[in-house]
Amino acid sequence: MAKDKLIGVDLGGTTIKFAILTKAGEIQQKWSIKTNVLNDGANIVPDIVESINHRLDMYQLDRDRIIGIGMGTPGTVNRELGTVTGAYNLNWTKEQQVKTAIEAGTGFNLTIDNDANAAALGEAWRGAGNNDAEVSFITLGTGVGGGLVANGKLIHGTAGAGGEVGHMVVEPNGYLCTCGNRGCLEQYASATGVVRLAQDQAEEYVGVSTLKKMIDDGDEVTSKIVFDLAKQGDFLANQVVNKVAYYLGYATATISNILNPSAIVIGGGVAAAGEYLRSRVEQHWTTYAFPTVRASTRVKLAELGNDAGVIGAASLANQ
Amino acid sequence: MAKDKLIGVDLGGTTIKFAILTKAGEIQQKWSIKTNVLNDGANIVPDIVESINHRLDMYQLDRDRIIGIGMGTPGTVNRELGTVTGAYNLNWTKEQQVKTAIEAGTGFNLTIDNDANAAALGEAWRGAGNNDAEVSFITLGTGVGGGLVANGKLIHGTAGAGGEVGHMVVEPNGYLCTCGNRGCLEQYASATGVVRLAQDQAEEYVGVSTLKKMIDDGDEVTSKIVFDLAKQGDFLANQVVNKVAYYLGYATATISNILNPSAIVIGGGVAAAGEYLRSRVEQHWTTYAFPTVRASTRVKLAELGNDAGVIGAASLANQ
């Protein structure tokens, strides 16, 4: 029987998402299970194996049709050895042998990469990237990650740090980052970065603002609240969003000037602010993009939402 | 007879350099001719053809042994069509059909790319890059150019502007650039940029300085003079070099954070300042490089000098 199906796995700290896809990247079945991080995350790999085997039986899918499994994971990935280290949200503090365990348990080949790279491949293949060979992806969540596709391939770099766009310095001598440097993009454009900017600007702001009142009252402020208030015309919130958009515009322009992708795609939770955010980022991006780049690269929103991870992961198995 | 020789051509505004190389990139013969830019540069392509044919006869090299010709050229290159536009230092203002003319005149296949990309390939293959698949190259001359190799291939981007590192904005709202944007690296780290920085800083400087005296006297100041005076302890010159090193350190760190190459290689005329410049660039680079990048990427000086162009050009024919 011809091999014509891919399995994509998107391993996250809360849920593990699975999908069975055609070779062309169409999702045919999709499911998820809770991530069991107890016991140093020792159940995670067995849970993945069991869930895949169970679903293949349930769907009565001939195992000979499976080309392989691709998986995106948090942490630092050794793609050759198939190991993962430092995936703290999985409680995987020590090195985990993921590839051999999943291959032994399922009988399929496993290809792994980090989650931001998998999502980038997904958007490049079936999302905003339109299957182009030159696509850059930036994801704004708790942190800021990225995945860069050039000549049709992910850029991993010499030690796997290629695409670490969250740690581009956008404000020399700016906020201290968890990485030890100052002024990393992550400190200004992640969900926590947006809130931090709001708190800082609230201190200096003296006008009327619901956002300022919330912060002064000690209410919990999220990046979503900041964006929602900005859309409603709150002056301070608007100022914060403009600052976030400046840093994102500057950073995406720098990525664009270096790689000249056909699209620089913005995804992740913060990007849920949608066209409101995109158009403002693009405004700043236009200021810093080289003319040829301005004419050939597009600033786009991610299109696949939560499916980017499983689709991109599946594409790993397709190579 | 087995094909085992490459021809590399480095087309410049003053000279055209040629070399015959082994498949492994060893130069066996090297020569150059003056670039005749008269007559809208109409003689350039015929001169290249004639020079190659003449030398092959002179060396009595069997033409069947030639794998092909690779050429680096100024201007905007259409690699598929083999055309060049906007090579102003050659007086090629209109589109030039280079590939078909050289192929017809020599009987060999021609592959072309822009000169910075060719030099990058040369350094990546046989120079400071040690034939690694991940090498970034930045060249500091009249302008600032670059070539980026990832996964063993040049990054051209969707419209050929990949690697335009001279137009990364390193100083938002900084000096106006010829490209129309403000604060491009080229305005701070090219030979003319160094002089401009010196002139600007001289205006504000009130201490004793040979550099200041030269500028105030209207003497011609070059970037070489600025570096030489800095080495001799001139306070103002030292301040200028430190500023240049800051911008270069910041820009190379950003490139490194995005691509995580094994080496970021600095070449071109300004890099003739050697280890004196490199070590100062590295100092600033260290401040802005992501920890994993700091541990795995190296800031290096180019090693091939003027040969980078012909060697890299030859490698184009080897693919």
Chai-1 contact restraints between the chains, C-beta under 6 A:
chainA,res_idxA,chainB,res_idxB,connection_type,confidence,min_distance_angstrom,max_distance_angstrom,comment,restraint_id
A,E134,B,G157,contact,1.0,0.0,6.0,A-B,restraint_1
A,E134,B,T158,contact,1.0,0.0,6.0,A-B,restraint_2
A,A150,B,A150,contact,1.0,0.0,6.0,A-B,restraint_3
A,A150,B,I155,contact,1.0,0.0,6.0,A-B,restraint_4
A,N151,B,K153,contact,1.0,0.0,6.0,A-B,restraint_5
A,K153,B,N151,contact,1.0,0.0,6.0,A-B,restraint_6
A,I155,B,A150,contact,1.0,0.0,6.0,A-B,restraint_7
A,I155,B,L259,contact,1.0,0.0,6.0,A-B,restraint_8
A,G157,B,E134,contact,1.0,0.0,6.0,A-B,restraint_9
A,G157,B,L259,contact,1.0,0.0,6.0,A-B,restraint_10
A,G157,B,N260,contact,1.0,0.0,6.0,A-B,restraint_11
A,T158,B,E134,contact,1.0,0.0,6.0,A-B,restraint_12
A,T158,B,N260,contact,1.0,0.0,6.0,A-B,restraint_13
A,T158,B,S262,contact,1.0,0.0,6.0,A-B,restraint_14
A,T158,B,S296,contact,1.0,0.0,6.0,A-B,restraint_15
A,A159,B,N260,contact,1.0,0.0,6.0,A-B,restraint_16
A,A159,B,T292,contact,1.0,0.0,6.0,A-B,restraint_17
A,A159,B,S296,contact,1.0,0.0,6.0,A-B,restraint_18
A,A161,B,N260,contact,1.0,0.0,6.0,A-B,restraint_19
A,A161,B,T292,contact,1.0,0.0,6.0,A-B,restraint_20
A,A161,B,V293,contact,1.0,0.0,6.0,A-B,restraint_21
A,G162,B,L259,contact,1.0,0.0,6.0,A-B,restraint_22
A,G162,B,N260,contact,1.0,0.0,6.0,A-B,restraint_23
A,E164,B,N257,contact,1.0,0.0,6.0,A-B,restraint_24
A,E164,B,F290,contact,1.0,0.0,6.0,A-B,restraint_25
A,H167,B,N257,contact,1.0,0.0,6.0,A-B,restraint_26
A,H167,B,F290,contact,1.0,0.0,6.0,A-B,restraint_27
A,M168,B,T254,contact,1.0,0.0,6.0,A-B,restraint_28
A,M168,B,N257,contact,1.0,0.0,6.0,A-B,restraint_29
A,V169,B,Y288,contact,1.0,0.0,6.0,A-B,restraint_30
A,C179,B,F290,contact,1.0,0.0,6.0,A-B,restraint_31
A,C179,B,P291,contact,1.0,0.0,6.0,A-B,restraint_32
A,T254,B,M168,contact,1.0,0.0,6.0,A-B,restraint_33
A,N257,B,E164,contact,1.0,0.0,6.0,A-B,restraint_34
A,N257,B,H167,contact,1.0,0.0,6.0,A-B,restraint_35
A,N257,B,M168,contact,1.0,0.0,6.0,A-B,restraint_36
A,I258,B,I258,contact,1.0,0.0,6.0,A-B,restraint_37
A,L259,B,I155,contact,1.0,0.0,6.0,A-B,restraint_38
A,L259,B,G157,contact,1.0,0.0,6.0,A-B,restraint_39
A,L259,B,G162,contact,1.0,0.0,6.0,A-B,restraint_40
A,N260,B,G157,contact,1.0,0.0,6.0,A-B,restraint_41
A,N260,B,T158,contact,1.0,0.0,6.0,A-B,restraint_42
A,N260,B,A159,contact,1.0,0.0,6.0,A-B,restraint_43
A,N260,B,A161,contact,1.0,0.0,6.0,A-B,restraint_44
A,N260,B,G162,contact,1.0,0.0,6.0,A-B,restraint_45
A,S262,B,T158,contact,1.0,0.0,6.0,A-B,restraint_46
A,Y288,B,V169,contact,1.0,0.0,6.0,A-B,restraint_47
A,F290,B,E164,contact,1.0,0.0,6.0,A-B,restraint_48
A,F290,B,H167,contact,1.0,0.0,6.0,A-B,restraint_49
A,F290,B,C179,contact,1.0,0.0,6.0,A-B,restraint_50
A,P291,B,C179,contact,1.0,0.0,6.0,A-B,restraint_51
A,T292,B,A159,contact,1.0,0.0,6.0,A-B,restraint_52
A,T292,B,A161,contact,1.0,0.0,6.0,A-B,restraint_53
A,V293,B,A161,contact,1.0,0.0,6.0,A-B,restraint_54
A,S296,B,T158,contact,1.0,0.0,6.0,A-B,restraint_55
A,S296,B,A159,contact,1.0,0.0,6.0,A-B,restraint_56
